[in-house]
Amino acid sequence: MIPSEIRNLSTDEIQAKLNDAREELMNLRFQMAMGGLTDYTRLRFTRRNIARFMTVLNEREMSAGKESE
């Protein structure tokens, strides 16, 4: 998911997608430990999506903090 698409989502939707991505990452790590994971690029893709979601959420928190000052 590209950042411009993420920015168009509401904060609740981003939080839901972040939670889903974290669950997916946990499952992928479990599969990797058990030896059943064949597509290791999914790990990197999921980690980067988590970072994108968190970046947009942090941007919103920072802008909300500046508006209140």
N, C-alpha and C positions, 0 to 999 in steps of 0.2 A: 504494500500500500504506500502510495507516495504522500509526502507531507501535505500537499495542497488538499488531497482528499481527506486527510485526517483533520485538518483545520476546519473543514466544512461540517464535521460531526459535532454533536453536542458533547458536553463534558461527561455526561452519564454514558453515552455510547462509547466514548473513548475508554472510560474506566472498564466497561464490560469487555471491550475488545482486548484491553490490557490483561484482564484476568484470564480470558480465554487463551491468549498467547502464552502467559506464564504456565498455565496448565499444560498446553501443548509442549512447551519446552521441557517441563518435568517429565512428561511421557516419552519424549524423544531421548532424554538423558537415560531414562530407565531402559529403553530399547537398546541404546548404545551399550550400556553396561551388560546387558544380557546377550549381546552379540547379534541382535536381530535387525539392527538399523543398517540399511544399505545406502541411503541417500543422506550423506553427511552435510550437504549444502542446506538442508532444511533447518539444521541447528543454527547455522549462521544467519539464515534468512529470518528465523523466528527471533533470535537475539536482537537483530537490527530493527525488526518491527517493534519490539518492546522498547528499545531506545527511542524510536520515533514517537511512539505514544507518550512516553514519559517526557520527552522534549516539549511536545505541544502542551501537555498539562502544565509543565513548569513555566512555559511562556505565558500561559493564561494566568497563573498565579502571580507572576512578576508584573504583568500589566494590570491586574486587579489591585495589587499593592501600590503601584504608582498612582492609580486613579484615586485611591482613598487618601493619599497624602495631600 
